[in-house]
């Protein structure tokens, strides 16, 4: 079957799913605003419950006044390498929806739908010759403050976007981990009729 | 710019993002088990926090004993058309992770990461000549029972997968809605430096 990036697909799939991965070695070069917005264009077309489109993105491009501020919301371990990203993005989801009677109700799938949008962003980024690396390691309270995020929004993740650089540019411990990760076999993830996992 | 399915991209993106949509008119024909598992193969390679891979999928193919059981967990409005799917899928996420010291801790991004995996499934489905339609309208407690899902898992969504059929096969109210939906403009979703949405 398809083998790319030392990854082996057990069933035939489009190569983009194996090609996409999350490096840490970035060149730090500038990304044009138009080039960046084109990546969000793909994210925009993701599906969502009742087409609510709960995803929101706050970005900072390398070389702008905003970059250091967004970088400061990441965990220190992530700042070490994400400082060389061409752009940083904080992904937010809208946690509530307004009903037809004007009531504010929790939106059950806000994080799930926003994850779909994130993957569209990740794929288009890869297709455009860039790489995207999402991080759960972000100080979410600080990000809410620094970005001016009102209530009823949730910080889902941060993302570093950039051109891939040689792994030798990374600190030693990260250099060793700079390769596409593997996955669990389908048999641990997919079940017929009933859930029989652990 | 790219225009597909009456959808217009404001920035250049790969056509698959516009081509993918969620129809309700399905033919009800059988899907081979191998063909179905190949769709989950793409879902498997999605990114997740610490590579935890929190996504799980329970499926039932049309014509098997499991199909009616999965169908019964959907809202009645969805059962009307999803009964003609070639396969139904319940998407679960693992809500907790085990720490290095053996402690059970909530996994912040379980729904978000599972949403990414769902979008990989949706795209591969589209690329393989099928269509996928996710539904938030599922009785989640019933699905947990019927599928034998243990605690520390969450029902995220249900999905109908099938070959697209003529809209005339749908009940009148659904027939009128049988077209790709539009999206908010990028300016309502993407912000530089600070969140200035509503």
Interface residues (C-beta under 8 A of the other chain):
Chain A: X7 X9 X10 X11 X12 X13 X14 X17 X18 X20 X21 X22 X34 X37 X38 X40 X41 X42 X43 X44 X45 X46 X47 X49 X50 X51 X53 X55 X56 X57 X58 X59 X60 X61 X64 X65 X66 X69 X70 X92 X93 X108 X109 X111 X112 X113 X114 X115 X116 X117 X118 X119 X120 X122 X123 X124 X127 X134 X136 X147 X148 X149 X150 X153 X156 X157 X181 X183 X184 X186 X189 X190 X191 X192 X193 X194 X195 X196 X197
Chain B: X7 X9 X10 X11 X12 X13 X14 X17 X18 X20 X21 X22 X34 X37 X38 X40 X41 X42 X43 X44 X45 X46 X47 X49 X50 X51 X53 X55 X56 X57 X58 X59 X60 X61 X64 X65 X66 X69 X70 X92 X93 X108 X109 X111 X112 X113 X114 X115 X116 X117 X118 X119 X120 X122 X123 X124 X127 X134 X136 X147 X148 X149 X150 X153 X156 X157 X181 X183 X184 X186 X189 X190 X191 X192 X193 X194 X195 X196 X197
